Amino acid sequence: MMDANSFVDYYKIMGVKPDIGPEELGRRFHRLAKRYHPDNPQTGNRDRFDLLVEAHNLLKDPAKRSHYDGLYNQIVGTQQTYATSSTGGDTVGQDVDIQSRLLTVFYSRRRHNIREPGVPEVELENIFGCRIENLEFHLWYLKAKRWIERLENGMYSITVEGIDHVNSEHHRKATTMLLMDRSHDGDDID
């Protein structure tokens, strides 16, 4: 099954919102499939068609869609505002989470569109549900660490160092989970 590093926004591919019902999803798929089918001489596009089929197959299956929606909400979020609140809380933990999500967005874009890896500010505003000013600290930090860069066209993109960081964090988390699982193995011994 898909994980954060291989995440694909199937709702965006289908051009629909996450709350779409099964009937409307089917109608939307059939319209787009006709347009992008490789046999269509005017608008056929094999890669786009294959992505549509993949998206539709996952989203039409209730169990797969439920699992996917959990990952979708974790990565894309549900229009949350990440402005620092005056009520305090775990600001550092929130910042680490935002920076991790930003890197995941940049990683995913680079992974799935190597020739055009840039993410525009307006897309970041849509994903995070806030103005770009609320993300400036995080973008500054990621740039200072050389995990992202600003491209000539003004968009942001992950760097090789950023990919290495994402990979090492994934490995670290997997190792931690493995160690935690092993620490519970002896719990049942009397």
N, C-alpha and C positions, 0 to 999 in steps of 0.2 A: 504494500500500500504506500501511498505518497507520504513523504515527510516534509518538513519545513524547507529543506535544501532543494527539493525537487518540485516545490509547489507551483501549480499552474492555476491561474484564476479562470476557471471554467465559466463562471458567470459573465465575466468580461468577454470571453471568446464567443459566448452565445448572445451577448448584448442584452442581458436580462438582469433583473434585480434578484437577490437571494430568496425573496419571498414568493417567487413565481410558482404557480400551481402546475401540476403534471400535464394538464390539457394544453395550457398556453405554452409550456415548454415544448411539447410535441409539435404544436403549430409553428412555433419559432424555428425549431430544428428543420422542419420540412421546407420552410421558405428559404432558409440559409443553405440547406443541402442542395436545393435546386440551383441556387445561384453559384455555388462554388464546386459543384460536381465536375470532375475532370472532363466529362463529355460535353460540358457547356462551352462552346467555342468562344463566347464573348467574355464570360466572367469566371470560367473554370480555374480552380487553383487547388491542386492536389494536397499540398501541405495544409492549407486552410480547411479543406474538406475533412482530412484525416483528424485534425484537431476538433472539429465540430462533432464528428462521430464519437471520438473519445469523450468529449464533454457530455454529450447527450447520453451515452451509455452509463456514465457514472451518475449523472444527475437524475436519471429516470428510475434508478434503483434506490428504493427508500433506505436500505441499510447502508449502502455505500455513500449515499448523499448525506446521511446523518453523520457518519464518520468524517466526511469531507467538510461539512459545515463547521464541525468543531475545529478543524485545522484552519479553515477559512477565517473564522472569527478570531483565532489566535494570531494569524499572520496579518490579515487585512484589517481586522477590527470592525467594530460597529459604530463608526462615526463618534469616537470618544474624543473629548477635548483633553489635550495633554498640557495645557497651561498649568504652571505651578500654582497650587492652591495655597491660600493664606492659612489654611487650617493645619498645616504641617504634614505629618505623616512620614512615610519612608521615601523621601525625595530621592535619595541616592538609588534605592532599589527601583523606583519608577524610572529614573534616568537610564539605568542599566537596561531595563526592559525596552524603553523607547529606542535606545541605540542598537540593541539587538534586533528589534523589529525593522529598523531602518536598514541595517546590514542585510537582513533577510530579503527585503524588497529589492535592494541593489543586486544581491547575489542572484536572486531569481531572474531579474531582468537580464543580467549578463549571461546567465546559464541558458536562457531560452531565446536570446536575441543577440548573439555575439557581434553581429555587424552594427547594430544600433543599441548599445547597452545603456544609453542615457535615460534617466528618469527626470522629467520636468518638475519644477516646483509645484505647479498646479496639480499634478498627479499626487505628489506627496501630501498636499493639502487635503485632497479628496480621501486618500487612504487613511490619514490620521485624524481627519475631521477637525482640523484647526488651521489657522493661518500659518504661513511659512515662518513668520517671526517667532512663533512658539517652538519651532524646530531649530532655530539658528544656533543655539548653544550646542545641540547634539551634532549638527552638521559641522560646526567649527571643530568640535572634539574629534570626530571621525576623520576630518581632513588633516588635522594636526598629527594624528596617529598614522597618517598616510594609508588609511583603510579605504577612503573614498577620494575621488578627485572631481574637480569641476571641468567638464569638457569644453572645447572651444564654442560649442553651440549653447553653453550655459547650463546644460543638464548635469546631473550628478551621476557618477558611475563608480562601482566598486573597483578597487585595484587588486593586483596580485597579493599584496600584503593583507588586504581585507579578506580575500578568499582564504588565505592561509589562516587568518584569525578565526573565521567562521568554522573552518574545518577543525582547528584545534579545540575550539569551544565544544563542538559537537562530540569530538572524541573524549574530551574531559567529562562532559555530562554522561556519556555512555559508560565510561569507566566508573564514575561515581554511582550510577544506578546499579551497575553490576556488583560493585562492592557492597552497596546497601542490601541488594538481594541476597548476597552470600552471608551477610551478617545476620539475616533473619533465618537462615537455614538451621542454625543450632538452637533456635528458640524453643523448639518442641521437646528438647531433651530434658528429661527429669533428673 
